[in-house]
Amino acid sequence: MKSVKLSDFHLVDISPWPLMMSLTTANTILSLYIKMNFLSCLLLMTISMIFVFFLWSRDIMRESTFQGMHPLKVQLSLKYGMILFITSEVMFFLSFFWTFLHSALSPTNEIGNSWPSWGVEPINPFGIPLLNTLVLVSSGVSITYSHHSMLNQNFNFTILWVVITVLLGGYFTILQLMEYMTSSFSIMDSVYGSIFFISTGFHGIHVLVGTLMILYSLIRLFSFQFSSAHHLMFEFSCWYWHFVDLIWLFLFLSIYWWGF
């Protein structure tokens, strides 16, 4: 029988999750935009999106852990894909920084020839924003310690530092929600209010996504599905969390501190 050399790469099986994720994400955005007053619909779409995320991750976990579909060359390609994804996210936030600096450095008559706009009192950067900065920087340290513990095959410390990172991520989200609730301006208050809430709000969404990724990695850690040589999902979570930390530092320095 003629031997056939298998490729180092594999074609994924037909899956409904990309389509389902696209539909639930689109419905979540539409619910946020059209039915802002109907929080039940928005909550339902958000829960559906998270549910599809975990189902899709389950299939990827089965392919990598139990079916052995992720050899070294496939892992390298996945790393390139994650790098490109994070680069696209950097460009996404770069548009917000560009808008903020363009409006702040050259305020026009439409916004009152001043920055922030007349009647808008910016948030004190040395209150909740500074505390959130300390929380995120601490979470970046804890996720780094957890990754190094993983590489050194110290899984007890890995779990401990991952739990600390998840708690810090949740604490950051609670603090940001408190900041929004006590803010003296809204997203409709001139250009400053719009760019403030859209940039910090999208960053908050990225913090939630990063917390979910780390939480899913924690579940897999408890299931003994990671090793010191094969923990791609956990490594991607660390990359993504460091990206979130870096973006927040730029947000704090530009929008909170310099804009104050």
N, C-alpha and C positions, 0 to 999 in steps of 0.2 A: 504494500500500500504506500502510495506516495505521501510523504510527510508534508504538512502544511505549516509554515512558520506563522505563528500568531503575531499580530501587531502589538506594539507596546501601548497602543491607545485602544479605546473601546468606544463604541457608539452606545449612548444611553438608551434604555428602553423607552417605549412610548409612555408618556406620563401626562396625566391631566393637570398636574399642579402648576406648571407655568401659566396655562390659560386661566385656571382658577385664581391664582395669585394676581394676575393682571385685572381680572374682573372685580375681585374684592378690593383691590387697591383703588381702582377707578371709582367704585361705589362709595368707598370711604371718603375720597376727595369730594365727590359730588354731594354726599351727605353733609360734609363740613361746609361746603359752599352754598348749597341751596336750602338745606334744612337745618340751619344752625340752631333753631329753637327746638328741634326735635332730637334731643340728646339720645333717646332710646335707639333711634335708627343709626346714629353715628356709633353708638356703643356696640350695636349688633354687628355692624360692618367691621369694626376694629377687632372684635372677638373672632369673627370669621377669618380675617386676614391672619391673625396669630395662629388660629387652628390650622389653616392651610400651610403656614410656615413650618409648623412642627411636623405635619404629615410629609411635606416635601423633604425636610431634614431627615426624617425617619428612613425614607427611601435611599437618600444619599448615604446615610450611615450603614444601611444594609449592604449597599454596593461596595463601600470601602472596607468595612470591618469583616463581614461574613462571606462576601463573594470575591474579595481580593481584586477588585477592579481598579485599584489606585496604586499601581507600582510607582517607582521613582520618577519616571518620565511623565506620567500623568500628574503626579504631585507637582512637578516643576511647572507644567502648563497651568495647573490651577493656581499656583502662586503668581504666575504672570498675569492671569486673569484678575486676581485680587488686587494686584498692584495697579492695573489699568482701572479697575473699579474705584479704588481710593483716589486715583488721579482725577477721575471724572467728578468725584465728590469735592475735591479741592477746587476744581473749576466752578462747580455749582456755588460754593460759598464765596469764591472770588468775585462773582457777580454782585453779591450783597455788599461786600466791602467796597467795591468800585462805586456802587450807587450811594453808599453812605458818605464816602470821602468826596465824591463829586458834588453832592448836595451840601456838605458841611464846608467845603473850601470855597464854594462859589454860590452862596444862597441868593436866590432870585427874588423878584418882587412878589411872585406868587406865594412864597413862604415867609414873607415879611422881612426880607433882607437881613435875617439873623438866624443863628443856629445855637441851640434848638429853636424851633419856631416860637413865635410870641404866644405866651400863655401855657407853654409846655414846660413842666418842671421835671427834669431828668431824675432818674433814680440815683441815690447816693452810692457810688461804687464801693465805699468802704463799709457797707452793711452786708446785706444778703449776697450781693455779687462777689465780694471778697471771700466770704465764707464758702460759697460755691466753688470758687477757684481753689481754695485749700482742700475742699472735699475731692474735686476731680484730680488734682495733683497727687493727693494721697492714694486715690484709686489707681492712678497710673503706676505708682510705686508698688502697690500691692499686687497688681496683675503682672508686673515684671518679676517680683519675687516668686509668684506662683509658677511662672514659666521656667525660671531657673530651677525651681524645685522639681518641676517635671523633668527637665533635662538631666538632673542629678538623681532621678528615680526616687525622690522623696515624696511619695504621693500623699502622705498625711499633711505635710506642710502645703502641698499644692492645693488640696481641698480647703484648708484653712484660709489661705490667702484669696482663693476664688470666692469663698463665702463673704469675706470682708469686702471684696470688690463689688459684689452684687448688692450688699447692704449700702455701700457708699453711693452706688449708682441710683438706688431707690431714694436715698436721702437727698441727693442732688435734685431729683425730680420733684420731691415734696417741697424743697426750698424754692424751686423755680415757680411752682404753682402758687406758693404763698406770696412771692414777689409780684406775680401777675395780679393776684387778688387785691393787693394793697397799692398797686400803681395808681398814680393820680392822672394818667392819660391812657388812651386806648389806641387800638390799631387805626382808628379813623381820625386821630388827631394829627393832621399834617403829614409831611413826608417823614419826619422823625419818628412818629408813632408807628407808621407803616413799616419802615425799614427795621425799627427796633424789634417789633413783635415777629416779623417774618423771619429775621435772621436768628434771633434767640429761640423762636418757636421751632424752626426747622432743626436747630441744634438740639433742642430738647427731644424731638422725635428721634434723632440719631442716637441720643443717649438711651432712649427706651429700646431701640433696636439693638444697640450694643449690649445692654443689660440682658435682653432676651438671648442673644448669642452666647454670652458668658453663662447664663443660667442653663441653657441647653448643654453647654460643655460640662457644667457641673453635674448634670444628670448622667451624662456619659461617663464622667469620672467615677461616680458611685457604681456604675455598671461595669467598671473595669474594662472599658473599651478603648482606652488610650494607653500608649506606652511611651517611653522616652524617645523612641525612634519614629513613632507613627502617631501624631496628634495634630493633624492638619486643621481640623475645625477649631481646636483650641488656639492654635497659632494664629489663625485668621482673626479670631476674636480679640487676641492681644493686639494685632496690627490695627484693627478697626478702633479699639478703645484708645490707643495712642493717638490716632488721627482725631478722635473726638476731643481728647485732652488738648491737642495742639490748636484746634480751631477755637476752643473756648478761650485759650490764652489770648489769641488775636481779638476775639470778641470783647474780652474784658479790657484789653489795652486800648482798643479803638473806640468802641461804642460806649462802654461804661466810663472808663477813666478819661480818655482824651475828649470824648463827647460831653463830659460833665463840665 
